[in-house]
Structures are given as structure tokens and as C-alpha cells.
Amino acid sequence: MRTVHRIVTPIFSLLIFPAVIFLPLFRMVISSGFSADTKTNVLNNFGLSEFISLFDIMNLRNNESNDLVKSLFDIVANSKLKENITSLSSLPWGIVFLVFFVFVIIIALALLIVSAATKKPSVSVFLSIGGIISALIMNASFNAFAAPFLSGEFSLNSILGNTNQLLSVIFGGLASVEYMKLGIAYTAILLIFIVTLILSISALVEQKNED
């Protein structure tokens, strides 16, 4: 089992990296006062999606085929985004989310190196537990960050600023956040750390039995 642990655990640890990049990191449902079909068309035309991954975010700004998306980025850049975001009551939770998201990446990298390079499954056990705890805190802090949006305390228009008429129409008159949760990437992270924990504990038990 220790051999399986040293081979399989690094592979699962490595899978976390494409998971956080390509799988949907969070899901956001935006509703409006229009009919369902009209709402979908309007939101899609402005480049909004229910499932958003880091890959989507990184490539959205460089999407040369969508001039409207680029125009919206320019509008957002000229809005009072930085000024208004500081007034968001749940902003500290957003920072906590980012911190533990980074922790998850660091732990995955450490688990990859330790499980492949050493014969001490006990270290992998602690790292896997740390990964699970970090993922759970990441999820809880994201939910706390999203709470003001879901309750209507803070609208999209409040964040982006109402000084621009186009922003006011799109985010104030049309859209409100109805659902905002971490997506499949979070589930994948959690499952991967659970699997590595099981493998590590099995290898540790075998090691102790032999000793």
C-alpha cells in the first residue's frame, strides 16, 4: 500500500492544478425582471455566464472576438469599482477566501513533493487534513462573501458604480444575483484531498504494522 501511496498520491495532488484552472470555480445565477428566454439572451450578449472558471476569467479580457466584452471592461475600469468595493461589508471574507485558496494550492504542491520524495505517509496525512480544512474554510468564507449580494444588501450596480448609464441599465435595472456558490472545482479539490487522506492513512497503518 505504501508503494501505491507514493505513486497515486502525487498523481491526485497534481490533478488539483488543472481542476482549479479549468473546472468552474464558482457558479453565479443572475436573474432579471424579463422572461427566462429574454433574460438568457441579454445576459449572454454581455458575456455573463453561470459557470465561471479561472481559465474563463484569464481569457475573457483577451477575447478579441467580443468587442462588447472589451467595452464593458473599459467601462468597469472607469467606474468607481475600487472605491465602492471597499464599502462591501463582506470584503474581509473575500480576502479570507483568496488566502485559503492560495493555501490549497501550496498544500497540493507540498503533498505532491512529499508523497513522491519521502517514505513518511504521516506527513501526507497531515497535509491532506490541512487541505480538507483549507477547502472547507475557503467554501465557508466564499458563502459569507456572497451573502450581501444574495440578500440584496449590495447590488452589482453598487459595486460597479451608478455613474455610467450603461452600467446602471445592465446591472441595476436588469440583473440581480440570485445564486452564488463555489462550483465543481471546489468539489474536486475536496474529493482529491479525501482520496489522498485515505491513501496516506492506509500507508501509515501498513507502516506501523510492519514496524
mmCIF file of the C-alpha atoms, coordinates in Angstrom:
data_MODEL
# 
_entry.id   MODEL 
# 
loop_
_atom_site.group_PDB 
_atom_site.id 
_atom_site.type_symbol 
_atom_site.label_atom_id 
_atom_site.label_alt_id 
_atom_site.label_comp_id 
_atom_site.label_asym_id 
_atom_site.label_entity_id 
_atom_site.label_seq_id 
_atom_site.pdbx_PDB_ins_code 
_atom_site.Cartn_x 
_atom_site.Cartn_y 
_atom_site.Cartn_z 
_atom_site.occupancy 
_atom_site.B_iso_or_equiv 
_atom_site.pdbx_formal_charge 
_atom_site.auth_seq_id 
_atom_site.auth_comp_id 
_atom_site.auth_asym_id 
_atom_site.auth_atom_id 
_atom_site.pdbx_PDB_model_num 
ATOM 1   C CA . MET A 1 1   ? 0.000   0.000  0.000   1.00 0.00 ? 1   MET A CA 1 
ATOM 2   C CA . ARG A 1 2   ? 2.919   2.327  0.641   1.00 0.00 ? 2   ARG A CA 1 
ATOM 3   C CA . THR A 1 3   ? 4.041   1.866  -2.968  1.00 0.00 ? 3   THR A CA 1 
ATOM 4   C CA . VAL A 1 4   ? 0.542   2.670  -4.195  1.00 0.00 ? 4   VAL A CA 1 
ATOM 5   C CA . HIS A 1 5   ? 0.537   5.725  -1.935  1.00 0.00 ? 5   HIS A CA 1 
ATOM 6   C CA . ARG A 1 6   ? 3.830   7.002  -3.336  1.00 0.00 ? 6   ARG A CA 1 
ATOM 7   C CA . ILE A 1 7   ? 2.583   6.607  -6.917  1.00 0.00 ? 7   ILE A CA 1 
ATOM 8   C CA . VAL A 1 8   ? -1.082  7.533  -6.741  1.00 0.00 ? 8   VAL A CA 1 
ATOM 9   C CA . THR A 1 9   ? -0.991  10.362 -4.165  1.00 0.00 ? 9   THR A CA 1 
ATOM 10  C CA . PRO A 1 10  ? 1.329   12.577 -6.271  1.00 0.00 ? 10  PRO A CA 1 
ATOM 11  C CA . ILE A 1 11  ? -0.907  11.996 -9.296  1.00 0.00 ? 11  ILE A CA 1 
ATOM 12  C CA . PHE A 1 12  ? -4.035  13.057 -7.398  1.00 0.00 ? 12  PHE A CA 1 
ATOM 13  C CA . SER A 1 13  ? -2.199  16.040 -5.928  1.00 0.00 ? 13  SER A CA 1 
ATOM 14  C CA . LEU A 1 14  ? -1.189  17.103 -9.420  1.00 0.00 ? 14  LEU A CA 1 
ATOM 15  C CA . LEU A 1 15  ? -4.820  16.922 -10.585 1.00 0.00 ? 15  LEU A CA 1 
ATOM 16  C CA . ILE A 1 16  ? -5.715  19.811 -8.278  1.00 0.00 ? 16  ILE A CA 1 
ATOM 17  C CA . PHE A 1 17  ? -3.896  22.275 -10.523 1.00 0.00 ? 17  PHE A CA 1 
ATOM 18  C CA . PRO A 1 18  ? -5.894  21.665 -13.737 1.00 0.00 ? 18  PRO A CA 1 
ATOM 19  C CA . ALA A 1 19  ? -9.017  21.377 -11.577 1.00 0.00 ? 19  ALA A CA 1 
ATOM 20  C CA . VAL A 1 20  ? -8.685  24.894 -10.147 1.00 0.00 ? 20  VAL A CA 1 
ATOM 21  C CA . ILE A 1 21  ? -7.822  26.337 -13.567 1.00 0.00 ? 21  ILE A CA 1 
ATOM 22  C CA . PHE A 1 22  ? -10.241 24.653 -15.955 1.00 0.00 ? 22  PHE A CA 1 
ATOM 23  C CA . LEU A 1 23  ? -13.190 23.494 -13.842 1.00 0.00 ? 23  LEU A CA 1 
ATOM 24  C CA . PRO A 1 24  ? -15.849 26.058 -12.847 1.00 0.00 ? 24  PRO A CA 1 
ATOM 25  C CA . LEU A 1 25  ? -14.542 27.795 -9.731  1.00 0.00 ? 25  LEU A CA 1 
ATOM 26  C CA . PHE A 1 26  ? -17.919 29.260 -8.876  1.00 0.00 ? 26  PHE A CA 1 
ATOM 27  C CA . ARG A 1 27  ? -21.464 29.356 -10.148 1.00 0.00 ? 27  ARG A CA 1 
ATOM 28  C CA . MET A 1 28  ? -23.446 32.569 -10.289 1.00 0.00 ? 28  MET A CA 1 
ATOM 29  C CA . VAL A 1 29  ? -27.064 32.819 -11.375 1.00 0.00 ? 29  VAL A CA 1 
ATOM 30  C CA . ILE A 1 30  ? -28.257 36.296 -12.321 1.00 0.00 ? 30  ILE A CA 1 
ATOM 31  C CA . SER A 1 31  ? -31.963 36.941 -12.650 1.00 0.00 ? 31  SER A CA 1 
ATOM 32  C CA . SER A 1 32  ? -33.930 39.853 -14.074 1.00 0.00 ? 32  SER A CA 1 
ATOM 33  C CA . GLY A 1 33  ? -37.446 41.099 -14.464 1.00 0.00 ? 33  GLY A CA 1 
ATOM 34  C CA . PHE A 1 34  ? -37.620 39.762 -18.008 1.00 0.00 ? 34  PHE A CA 1 
ATOM 35  C CA . SER A 1 35  ? -38.894 36.397 -19.112 1.00 0.00 ? 35  SER A CA 1 
ATOM 36  C CA . ALA A 1 36  ? -36.469 33.492 -18.841 1.00 0.00 ? 36  ALA A CA 1 
ATOM 37  C CA . ASP A 1 37  ? -35.647 33.444 -22.581 1.00 0.00 ? 37  ASP A CA 1 
ATOM 38  C CA . THR A 1 38  ? -35.137 37.188 -22.794 1.00 0.00 ? 38  THR A CA 1 
ATOM 39  C CA . LYS A 1 39  ? -33.017 37.225 -19.651 1.00 0.00 ? 39  LYS A CA 1 
ATOM 40  C CA . THR A 1 40  ? -30.734 34.495 -21.011 1.00 0.00 ? 40  THR A CA 1 
ATOM 41  C CA . ASN A 1 41  ? -30.249 36.301 -24.296 1.00 0.00 ? 41  ASN A CA 1 
ATOM 42  C CA . VAL A 1 42  ? -29.491 39.632 -22.648 1.00 0.00 ? 42  VAL A CA 1 
ATOM 43  C CA . LEU A 1 43  ? -27.008 38.178 -20.173 1.00 0.00 ? 43  LEU A CA 1 
ATOM 44  C CA . ASN A 1 44  ? -25.257 36.048 -22.782 1.00 0.00 ? 44  ASN A CA 1 
ATOM 45  C CA . ASN A 1 45  ? -24.887 39.048 -25.059 1.00 0.00 ? 45  ASN A CA 1 
ATOM 46  C CA . PHE A 1 46  ? -22.987 40.860 -22.325 1.00 0.00 ? 46  PHE A CA 1 
ATOM 47  C CA . GLY A 1 47  ? -20.625 37.933 -21.760 1.00 0.00 ? 47  GLY A CA 1 
ATOM 48  C CA . LEU A 1 48  ? -22.018 36.779 -18.430 1.00 0.00 ? 48  LEU A CA 1 
ATOM 49  C CA . SER A 1 49  ? -22.005 33.081 -17.598 1.00 0.00 ? 49  SER A CA 1 
ATOM 50  C CA . GLU A 1 50  ? -23.436 30.947 -14.825 1.00 0.00 ? 50  GLU A CA 1 
ATOM 51  C CA . PHE A 1 51  ? -20.322 28.750 -14.561 1.00 0.00 ? 51  PHE A CA 1 
ATOM 52  C CA . ILE A 1 52  ? -17.017 30.622 -14.358 1.00 0.00 ? 52  ILE A CA 1 
ATOM 53  C CA . SER A 1 53  ? -13.516 29.127 -14.182 1.00 0.00 ? 53  SER A CA 1 
ATOM 54  C CA . LEU A 1 54  ? -10.132 30.771 -13.734 1.00 0.00 ? 54  LEU A CA 1 
ATOM 55  C CA . PHE A 1 55  ? -9.455  29.939 -17.373 1.00 0.00 ? 55  PHE A CA 1 
ATOM 56  C CA . ASP A 1 56  ? -12.578 31.877 -18.386 1.00 0.00 ? 56  ASP A CA 1 
ATOM 57  C CA . ILE A 1 57  ? -11.511 34.878 -16.305 1.00 0.00 ? 57  ILE A CA 1 
ATOM 58  C CA . MET A 1 58  ? -7.974  34.890 -17.699 1.00 0.00 ? 58  MET A CA 1 
ATOM 59  C CA . ASN A 1 59  ? -9.153  34.669 -21.293 1.00 0.00 ? 59  ASN A CA 1 
ATOM 60  C CA . LEU A 1 60  ? -12.162 36.976 -21.125 1.00 0.00 ? 60  LEU A CA 1 
ATOM 61  C CA . ARG A 1 61  ? -10.089 40.158 -21.217 1.00 0.00 ? 61  ARG A CA 1 
ATOM 62  C CA . ASN A 1 62  ? -8.114  38.912 -24.240 1.00 0.00 ? 62  ASN A CA 1 
ATOM 63  C CA . ASN A 1 63  ? -11.132 37.797 -26.237 1.00 0.00 ? 63  ASN A CA 1 
ATOM 64  C CA . GLU A 1 64  ? -10.564 39.696 -29.481 1.00 0.00 ? 64  GLU A CA 1 
ATOM 65  C CA . SER A 1 65  ? -13.786 38.355 -30.986 1.00 0.00 ? 65  SER A CA 1 
ATOM 66  C CA . ASN A 1 66  ? -16.007 40.083 -28.446 1.00 0.00 ? 66  ASN A CA 1 
ATOM 67  C CA . ASP A 1 67  ? -15.671 43.849 -28.729 1.00 0.00 ? 67  ASP A CA 1 
ATOM 68  C CA . LEU A 1 68  ? -18.652 44.346 -26.423 1.00 0.00 ? 68  LEU A CA 1 
ATOM 69  C CA . VAL A 1 69  ? -16.901 42.485 -23.604 1.00 0.00 ? 69  VAL A CA 1 
ATOM 70  C CA . LYS A 1 70  ? -13.830 44.684 -24.084 1.00 0.00 ? 70  LYS A CA 1 
ATOM 71  C CA . SER A 1 71  ? -16.016 47.770 -23.979 1.00 0.00 ? 71  SER A CA 1 
ATOM 72  C CA . LEU A 1 72  ? -17.548 46.610 -20.721 1.00 0.00 ? 72  LEU A CA 1 
ATOM 73  C CA . PHE A 1 73  ? -14.082 46.066 -19.251 1.00 0.00 ? 73  PHE A CA 1 
ATOM 74  C CA . ASP A 1 74  ? -13.198 49.644 -20.183 1.00 0.00 ? 74  ASP A CA 1 
ATOM 75  C CA . ILE A 1 75  ? -16.421 50.894 -18.597 1.00 0.00 ? 75  ILE A CA 1 
ATOM 76  C CA . VAL A 1 76  ? -15.741 48.949 -15.404 1.00 0.00 ? 76  VAL A CA 1 
ATOM 77  C CA . ALA A 1 77  ? -12.182 50.315 -15.313 1.00 0.00 ? 77  ALA A CA 1 
ATOM 78  C CA . ASN A 1 78  ? -13.545 53.856 -15.500 1.00 0.00 ? 78  ASN A CA 1 
ATOM 79  C CA . SER A 1 79  ? -16.234 53.253 -12.864 1.00 0.00 ? 79  SER A CA 1 
ATOM 80  C CA . LYS A 1 80  ? -15.885 53.653 -9.103  1.00 0.00 ? 80  LYS A CA 1 
ATOM 81  C CA . LEU A 1 81  ? -15.172 49.951 -8.677  1.00 0.00 ? 81  LEU A CA 1 
ATOM 82  C CA . LYS A 1 82  ? -12.161 50.280 -6.361  1.00 0.00 ? 82  LYS A CA 1 
ATOM 83  C CA . GLU A 1 83  ? -13.876 52.951 -4.289  1.00 0.00 ? 83  GLU A CA 1 
ATOM 84  C CA . ASN A 1 84  ? -17.158 51.076 -3.907  1.00 0.00 ? 84  ASN A CA 1 
ATOM 85  C CA . ILE A 1 85  ? -15.688 47.630 -3.284  1.00 0.00 ? 85  ILE A CA 1 
ATOM 86  C CA . THR A 1 86  ? -14.128 48.869 -0.042  1.00 0.00 ? 86  THR A CA 1 
ATOM 87  C CA . SER A 1 87  ? -17.594 49.574 1.343   1.00 0.00 ? 87  SER A CA 1 
ATOM 88  C CA . LEU A 1 88  ? -18.672 45.958 0.907   1.00 0.00 ? 88  LEU A CA 1 
ATOM 89  C CA . SER A 1 89  ? -19.287 44.575 4.406   1.00 0.00 ? 89  SER A CA 1 
ATOM 90  C CA . SER A 1 90  ? -18.205 41.060 3.448   1.00 0.00 ? 90  SER A CA 1 
ATOM 91  C CA . LEU A 1 91  ? -14.945 42.130 1.784   1.00 0.00 ? 91  LEU A CA 1 
ATOM 92  C CA . PRO A 1 92  ? -12.791 40.603 4.601   1.00 0.00 ? 92  PRO A CA 1 
ATOM 93  C CA . TRP A 1 93  ? -14.413 37.241 3.852   1.00 0.00 ? 93  TRP A CA 1 
ATOM 94  C CA . GLY A 1 94  ? -13.397 37.630 0.224   1.00 0.00 ? 94  GLY A CA 1 
ATOM 95  C CA . ILE A 1 95  ? -9.817  38.135 1.345   1.00 0.00 ? 95  ILE A CA 1 
ATOM 96  C CA . VAL A 1 96  ? -10.031 35.055 3.590   1.00 0.00 ? 96  VAL A CA 1 
ATOM 97  C CA . PHE A 1 97  ? -11.304 33.079 0.600   1.00 0.00 ? 97  PHE A CA 1 
ATOM 98  C CA . LEU A 1 98  ? -8.335  34.156 -1.533  1.00 0.00 ? 98  LEU A CA 1 
ATOM 99  C CA . VAL A 1 99  ? -5.862  33.362 1.266   1.00 0.00 ? 99  VAL A CA 1 
ATOM 100 C CA . PHE A 1 100 ? -7.165  29.822 1.741   1.00 0.00 ? 100 PHE A CA 1 
ATOM 101 C CA . PHE A 1 101 ? -7.430  29.322 -1.999  1.00 0.00 ? 101 PHE A CA 1 
ATOM 102 C CA . VAL A 1 102 ? -3.682  30.004 -2.127  1.00 0.00 ? 102 VAL A CA 1 
ATOM 103 C CA . PHE A 1 103 ? -3.199  27.666 0.858   1.00 0.00 ? 103 PHE A CA 1 
ATOM 104 C CA . VAL A 1 104 ? -4.944  24.895 -1.070  1.00 0.00 ? 104 VAL A CA 1 
ATOM 105 C CA . ILE A 1 105 ? -2.524  25.338 -3.985  1.00 0.00 ? 105 ILE A CA 1 
ATOM 106 C CA . ILE A 1 106 ? 0.516   25.400 -1.685  1.00 0.00 ? 106 ILE A CA 1 
ATOM 107 C CA . ILE A 1 107 ? -0.649  22.309 0.225   1.00 0.00 ? 107 ILE A CA 1 
ATOM 108 C CA . ALA A 1 108 ? -1.278  20.443 -3.038  1.00 0.00 ? 108 ALA A CA 1 
ATOM 109 C CA . LEU A 1 109 ? 2.246   21.279 -4.206  1.00 0.00 ? 109 LEU A CA 1 
ATOM 110 C CA . ALA A 1 110 ? 3.738   20.222 -0.856  1.00 0.00 ? 110 ALA A CA 1 
ATOM 111 C CA . LEU A 1 111 ? 1.735   16.978 -0.910  1.00 0.00 ? 111 LEU A CA 1 
ATOM 112 C CA . LEU A 1 112 ? 2.941   16.260 -4.434  1.00 0.00 ? 112 LEU A CA 1 
ATOM 113 C CA . ILE A 1 113 ? 6.594   16.658 -3.429  1.00 0.00 ? 113 ILE A CA 1 
ATOM 114 C CA . VAL A 1 114 ? 6.397   14.947 -0.024  1.00 0.00 ? 114 VAL A CA 1 
ATOM 115 C CA . SER A 1 115 ? 4.421   11.904 -1.144  1.00 0.00 ? 115 SER A CA 1 
ATOM 116 C CA . ALA A 1 116 ? 6.753   11.281 -4.082  1.00 0.00 ? 116 ALA A CA 1 
ATOM 117 C CA . ALA A 1 117 ? 10.064  12.059 -2.395  1.00 0.00 ? 117 ALA A CA 1 
ATOM 118 C CA . THR A 1 118 ? 9.718   10.641 1.120   1.00 0.00 ? 118 THR A CA 1 
ATOM 119 C CA . LYS A 1 119 ? 8.635   7.421  2.757   1.00 0.00 ? 119 LYS A CA 1 
ATOM 120 C CA . LYS A 1 120 ? 6.725   9.135  5.554   1.00 0.00 ? 120 LYS A CA 1 
ATOM 121 C CA . PRO A 1 121 ? 2.966   8.820  4.939   1.00 0.00 ? 121 PRO A CA 1 
ATOM 122 C CA . SER A 1 122 ? 2.319   10.598 8.251   1.00 0.00 ? 122 SER A CA 1 
ATOM 123 C CA . VAL A 1 123 ? 3.343   13.899 6.621   1.00 0.00 ? 123 VAL A CA 1 
ATOM 124 C CA . SER A 1 124 ? 0.921   13.224 3.763   1.00 0.00 ? 124 SER A CA 1 
ATOM 125 C CA . VAL A 1 125 ? -1.833  12.576 6.308   1.00 0.00 ? 125 VAL A CA 1 
ATOM 126 C CA . PHE A 1 126 ? -1.312  15.979 7.926   1.00 0.00 ? 126 PHE A CA 1 
ATOM 127 C CA . LEU A 1 127 ? -1.092  17.735 4.557   1.00 0.00 ? 127 LEU A CA 1 
ATOM 128 C CA . SER A 1 128 ? -4.279  16.054 3.326   1.00 0.00 ? 128 SER A CA 1 
ATOM 129 C CA . ILE A 1 129 ? -6.130  17.049 6.501   1.00 0.00 ? 129 ILE A CA 1 
ATOM 130 C CA . GLY A 1 130 ? -4.793  20.584 6.097   1.00 0.00 ? 130 GLY A CA 1 
ATOM 131 C CA . GLY A 1 131 ? -6.034  20.613 2.504   1.00 0.00 ? 131 GLY A CA 1 
ATOM 132 C CA . ILE A 1 132 ? -9.513  19.474 3.517   1.00 0.00 ? 132 ILE A CA 1 
ATOM 133 C CA . ILE A 1 133 ? -9.737  22.069 6.292   1.00 0.00 ? 133 ILE A CA 1 
ATOM 134 C CA . SER A 1 134 ? -8.475  24.814 3.962   1.00 0.00 ? 134 SER A CA 1 
ATOM 135 C CA . ALA A 1 135 ? -11.039 23.839 1.315   1.00 0.00 ? 135 ALA A CA 1 
ATOM 136 C CA . LEU A 1 136 ? -13.878 23.905 3.852   1.00 0.00 ? 136 LEU A CA 1 
ATOM 137 C CA . ILE A 1 137 ? -12.805 27.327 5.155   1.00 0.00 ? 137 ILE A CA 1 
ATOM 138 C CA . MET A 1 138 ? -12.498 28.530 1.562   1.00 0.00 ? 138 MET A CA 1 
ATOM 139 C CA . ASN A 1 139 ? -16.085 27.472 0.882   1.00 0.00 ? 139 ASN A CA 1 
ATOM 140 C CA . ALA A 1 140 ? -17.448 28.992 4.104   1.00 0.00 ? 140 ALA A CA 1 
ATOM 141 C CA . SER A 1 141 ? -15.680 32.310 3.515   1.00 0.00 ? 141 SER A CA 1 
ATOM 142 C CA . PHE A 1 142 ? -16.940 32.482 -0.079  1.00 0.00 ? 142 PHE A CA 1 
ATOM 143 C CA . ASN A 1 143 ? -20.501 31.932 1.145   1.00 0.00 ? 143 ASN A CA 1 
ATOM 144 C CA . ALA A 1 144 ? -20.028 34.724 3.697   1.00 0.00 ? 144 ALA A CA 1 
ATOM 145 C CA . PHE A 1 145 ? -18.638 36.993 0.974   1.00 0.00 ? 145 PHE A CA 1 
ATOM 146 C CA . ALA A 1 146 ? -21.616 36.272 -1.301  1.00 0.00 ? 146 ALA A CA 1 
ATOM 147 C CA . ALA A 1 147 ? -24.247 36.840 1.432   1.00 0.00 ? 147 ALA A CA 1 
ATOM 148 C CA . PRO A 1 148 ? -24.744 40.617 0.881   1.00 0.00 ? 148 PRO A CA 1 
ATOM 149 C CA . PHE A 1 149 ? -25.250 40.057 -2.855  1.00 0.00 ? 149 PHE A CA 1 
ATOM 150 C CA . LEU A 1 150 ? -27.813 37.310 -2.310  1.00 0.00 ? 150 LEU A CA 1 
ATOM 151 C CA . SER A 1 151 ? -29.711 39.301 0.320   1.00 0.00 ? 151 SER A CA 1 
ATOM 152 C CA . GLY A 1 152 ? -29.856 42.395 -1.873  1.00 0.00 ? 152 GLY A CA 1 
ATOM 153 C CA . GLU A 1 153 ? -27.847 44.427 0.633   1.00 0.00 ? 153 GLU A CA 1 
ATOM 154 C CA . PHE A 1 154 ? -25.247 45.065 -2.050  1.00 0.00 ? 154 PHE A CA 1 
ATOM 155 C CA . SER A 1 155 ? -26.191 45.024 -5.728  1.00 0.00 ? 155 SER A CA 1 
ATOM 156 C CA . LEU A 1 156 ? -23.948 44.670 -8.743  1.00 0.00 ? 156 LEU A CA 1 
ATOM 157 C CA . ASN A 1 157 ? -24.685 48.283 -9.552  1.00 0.00 ? 157 ASN A CA 1 
ATOM 158 C CA . SER A 1 158 ? -23.493 49.290 -6.066  1.00 0.00 ? 158 SER A CA 1 
ATOM 159 C CA . ILE A 1 159 ? -20.169 47.599 -6.688  1.00 0.00 ? 159 ILE A CA 1 
ATOM 160 C CA . LEU A 1 160 ? -19.559 48.956 -10.179 1.00 0.00 ? 160 LEU A CA 1 
ATOM 161 C CA . GLY A 1 161 ? -20.946 52.408 -9.507  1.00 0.00 ? 161 GLY A CA 1 
ATOM 162 C CA . ASN A 1 162 ? -24.017 54.099 -10.910 1.00 0.00 ? 162 ASN A CA 1 
ATOM 163 C CA . THR A 1 163 ? -22.176 56.943 -12.624 1.00 0.00 ? 163 THR A CA 1 
ATOM 164 C CA . ASN A 1 164 ? -22.382 55.242 -16.003 1.00 0.00 ? 164 ASN A CA 1 
ATOM 165 C CA . GLN A 1 165 ? -25.781 54.886 -17.637 1.00 0.00 ? 165 GLN A CA 1 
ATOM 166 C CA . LEU A 1 166 ? -24.900 51.622 -19.374 1.00 0.00 ? 166 LEU A CA 1 
ATOM 167 C CA . LEU A 1 167 ? -23.796 50.049 -16.095 1.00 0.00 ? 167 LEU A CA 1 
ATOM 168 C CA . SER A 1 168 ? -26.942 51.288 -14.392 1.00 0.00 ? 168 SER A CA 1 
ATOM 169 C CA . VAL A 1 169 ? -29.125 49.721 -17.068 1.00 0.00 ? 169 VAL A CA 1 
ATOM 170 C CA . ILE A 1 170 ? -27.285 46.399 -17.220 1.00 0.00 ? 170 ILE A CA 1 
ATOM 171 C CA . PHE A 1 171 ? -26.530 45.765 -13.570 1.00 0.00 ? 171 PHE A CA 1 
ATOM 172 C CA . GLY A 1 172 ? -29.097 47.902 -11.867 1.00 0.00 ? 172 GLY A CA 1 
ATOM 173 C CA . GLY A 1 173 ? -32.213 47.579 -13.964 1.00 0.00 ? 173 GLY A CA 1 
ATOM 174 C CA . LEU A 1 174 ? -31.728 44.130 -15.431 1.00 0.00 ? 174 LEU A CA 1 
ATOM 175 C CA . ALA A 1 175 ? -29.756 41.919 -13.118 1.00 0.00 ? 175 ALA A CA 1 
ATOM 176 C CA . SER A 1 176 ? -29.593 40.794 -9.528  1.00 0.00 ? 176 SER A CA 1 
ATOM 177 C CA . VAL A 1 177 ? -27.583 37.945 -8.033  1.00 0.00 ? 177 VAL A CA 1 
ATOM 178 C CA . GLU A 1 178 ? -29.844 35.012 -7.224  1.00 0.00 ? 178 GLU A CA 1 
ATOM 179 C CA . TYR A 1 179 ? -27.279 32.250 -6.650  1.00 0.00 ? 179 TYR A CA 1 
ATOM 180 C CA . MET A 1 180 ? -23.557 32.457 -5.888  1.00 0.00 ? 180 MET A CA 1 
ATOM 181 C CA . LYS A 1 181 ? -21.673 29.357 -4.752  1.00 0.00 ? 181 LYS A CA 1 
ATOM 182 C CA . LEU A 1 182 ? -18.360 27.649 -5.342  1.00 0.00 ? 182 LEU A CA 1 
ATOM 183 C CA . GLY A 1 183 ? -18.513 25.272 -8.273  1.00 0.00 ? 183 GLY A CA 1 
ATOM 184 C CA . ILE A 1 184 ? -17.171 21.905 -9.368  1.00 0.00 ? 184 ILE A CA 1 
ATOM 185 C CA . ALA A 1 185 ? -13.550 22.941 -8.803  1.00 0.00 ? 185 ALA A CA 1 
ATOM 186 C CA . TYR A 1 186 ? -14.209 23.140 -5.049  1.00 0.00 ? 186 TYR A CA 1 
ATOM 187 C CA . THR A 1 187 ? -15.855 19.701 -5.049  1.00 0.00 ? 187 THR A CA 1 
ATOM 188 C CA . ALA A 1 188 ? -12.914 18.272 -6.991  1.00 0.00 ? 188 ALA A CA 1 
ATOM 189 C CA . ILE A 1 189 ? -10.409 19.774 -4.538  1.00 0.00 ? 189 ILE A CA 1 
ATOM 190 C CA . LEU A 1 190 ? -12.281 18.322 -1.573  1.00 0.00 ? 190 LEU A CA 1 
ATOM 191 C CA . LEU A 1 191 ? -12.596 14.860 -3.131  1.00 0.00 ? 191 LEU A CA 1 
ATOM 192 C CA . ILE A 1 192 ? -8.926  14.788 -4.149  1.00 0.00 ? 192 ILE A CA 1 
ATOM 193 C CA . PHE A 1 193 ? -7.751  15.607 -0.628  1.00 0.00 ? 193 PHE A CA 1 
ATOM 194 C CA . ILE A 1 194 ? -10.128 12.994 0.808   1.00 0.00 ? 194 ILE A CA 1 
ATOM 195 C CA . VAL A 1 195 ? -8.675  10.363 -1.540  1.00 0.00 ? 195 VAL A CA 1 
ATOM 196 C CA . THR A 1 196 ? -5.087  11.322 -0.661  1.00 0.00 ? 196 THR A CA 1 
ATOM 197 C CA . LEU A 1 197 ? -6.011  11.187 3.034   1.00 0.00 ? 197 LEU A CA 1 
ATOM 198 C CA . ILE A 1 198 ? -7.381  7.656  2.676   1.00 0.00 ? 198 ILE A CA 1 
ATOM 199 C CA . LEU A 1 199 ? -4.285  6.529  0.770   1.00 0.00 ? 199 LEU A CA 1 
ATOM 200 C CA . SER A 1 200 ? -1.976  8.156  3.308   1.00 0.00 ? 200 SER A CA 1 
ATOM 201 C CA . ILE A 1 201 ? -3.748  6.646  6.309   1.00 0.00 ? 201 ILE A CA 1 
ATOM 202 C CA . SER A 1 202 ? -3.681  3.190  4.670   1.00 0.00 ? 202 SER A CA 1 
ATOM 203 C CA . ALA A 1 203 ? 0.054   3.506  4.012   1.00 0.00 ? 203 ALA A CA 1 
ATOM 204 C CA . LEU A 1 204 ? 0.642   4.743  7.571   1.00 0.00 ? 204 LEU A CA 1 
ATOM 205 C CA . VAL A 1 205 ? -1.263  1.808  9.082   1.00 0.00 ? 205 VAL A CA 1 
ATOM 206 C CA . GLU A 1 206 ? 0.731   -0.634 6.966   1.00 0.00 ? 206 GLU A CA 1 
ATOM 207 C CA . GLN A 1 207 ? 3.985   1.018  8.013   1.00 0.00 ? 207 GLN A CA 1 
ATOM 208 C CA . LYS A 1 208 ? 3.110   0.784  11.699  1.00 0.00 ? 208 LYS A CA 1 
ATOM 209 C CA . ASN A 1 209 ? 2.055   -2.851 11.374  1.00 0.00 ? 209 ASN A CA 1 
ATOM 210 C CA . GLU A 1 210 ? 5.417   -3.711 9.798   1.00 0.00 ? 210 GLU A CA 1 
ATOM 211 C CA . ASP A 1 211 ? 7.296   -1.830 12.494  1.00 0.00 ? 211 ASP A CA 1 
# 
